[in-house]
Amino acid sequence: MYRLSGVTKEYGHGAVLALRGVDLVLPDGDWLAVRGPTGHGKSTLLQLMGGLDRATTGTVELDGEDLGRMRETAVTRIRARSIGFVFQSFNLVPTLSAAENVETALVPLGVRGAERRRRAAEALAAATRLITADGAQSRVLILTTFDLDEYVFAALRAGASGFMLKDRPPEELLSAVRVIAAGEALLAPNVTRRLIEHFVRHPDPLHTPPTALAGLTVREREVLGLVAAGLSNAEIAGKLVMSVPTAKTHVSRILAKLGARDRAQLVVIAYQSGLVRA
């Protein structure tokens, strides 16, 4: 329950009086909508009730606790566990990646590192699934400072078309966006290598491969193996002694037969199904 008594909020040593003598009781389970013209203290009131600011005079109590008398660490815990905010903007930390923003929000809750990374991976995967739900119209390139398996695997399984560390030079990032926009997939070499190593250490073969897998020709299986190894169309062409257009045609047919969005999903399908092994 909220109880506000004689709440006043001044800014600039009294130059601006945002709130004056506010008294309010809000029992548990009640709803309150605050409306009024711009500049009349609505946001200030919500900030005080949310523990984001402190009153100049008066008390703001939540469940009997005076937020104005509590240490900042205690208020932070209350905000993390008992108060939810929906802001007009995203309020993300611009210097952090999406995964880091998710993890940062979990720190006040006392969530440990491994669990924070797991939840961040789930959040990124959920966002990726929503973005790619319209079929081939939208594509996702994951940029992050993390070089962690959780993010790579969760994002790719959810439908991301590529994954890059954001410390790469600007020209590489621009090239990556163009590659993804053109319908190709992009995996940094070290990511492809770690993806393969993951499936070698933790194989998850399907008991019965989908019928589509059985429909691949011998040549298509060879091509799929090279795609799963991270080779480009040109590299596949050189390896199998064929033209680049022929290699591209094989990849297109494999994508169609397996119902995959792009090469990134081919890598996942190849190792998850057990069709390709390192």
C-alpha positions, 0 to 999 in steps of 0.5 A: 500500500502507498501512503503519501503525506504532505509531499512537496518536491522543489527543484533549484532551491525552491525555484520550481515547485513541482509538488505541494502538500500531496496526500494520497492513500493507494490500497493494495489492488487499487488502480490509479491513473494520474492525468493533467496538463504537461508540467503539473507534476505527474512525472515527478509524483510517479518518480517519487512513488517509484523510488527514483527521486526523494521528496523535499518534504513529507513522506512516501511510504510503500508497505509501511517503509518510508522510501525517503529514509532508506539507503539507496541500496535498499530502495534499489532492491525494492524497485527491483522486486516490487515496482514495475516501470513502463517508460515512454522510451526504451531507457536502454544503456546505449553503450551496452548490448541488448544482452548486457542491458538484460543482465544489468537489470538482473543485478539488483535482483541478486541473480548470479552470473550464469543465471543472468546469461541464461535469462539474457539468452532466452530474452534474445531468442524470444525477441528473435522469434518475434522479429522473424515470425513474418517469414523471410521479411525480417532478418536478425543480425546479433551484435554483442560484446559477448563471445559466449555460447549461450547467445550464439546457440539461442539466437541461431536456433531462434532464427537469427541469420548471423552473429558478430562481435560488435568490436569489429571495424565499422566497415565489417559491420556494414558489410554484415548488414548488407550480407544479411539484407541480401538473404545470406547468413553470416557467422564469424569464423570463430563463431562457426568453429565454436558452434561445431565444437558445441555440437561435438561435445553435446550432440543432440541428434534426432532419433529419426531425421526428418523426411526432408533429410533423406531426400538430399542427394549425395552431392547435397549432403557434401555441400551441406557438410561444407556449409556446416563447416563455415565455407562460402559458396566460392570455397565450396565450389573450389573444394568440390570442383564446380562453378560458384553458380552451381554451388549456390544452386545446391545451397538454394535447393538444400534450403528449400528441401530443409525449409531453412531460412538461411545458412545459419539455420543449415549449420544448426540443422546439420549438427542437431540432426546428426546428419553432419558430424565433425 
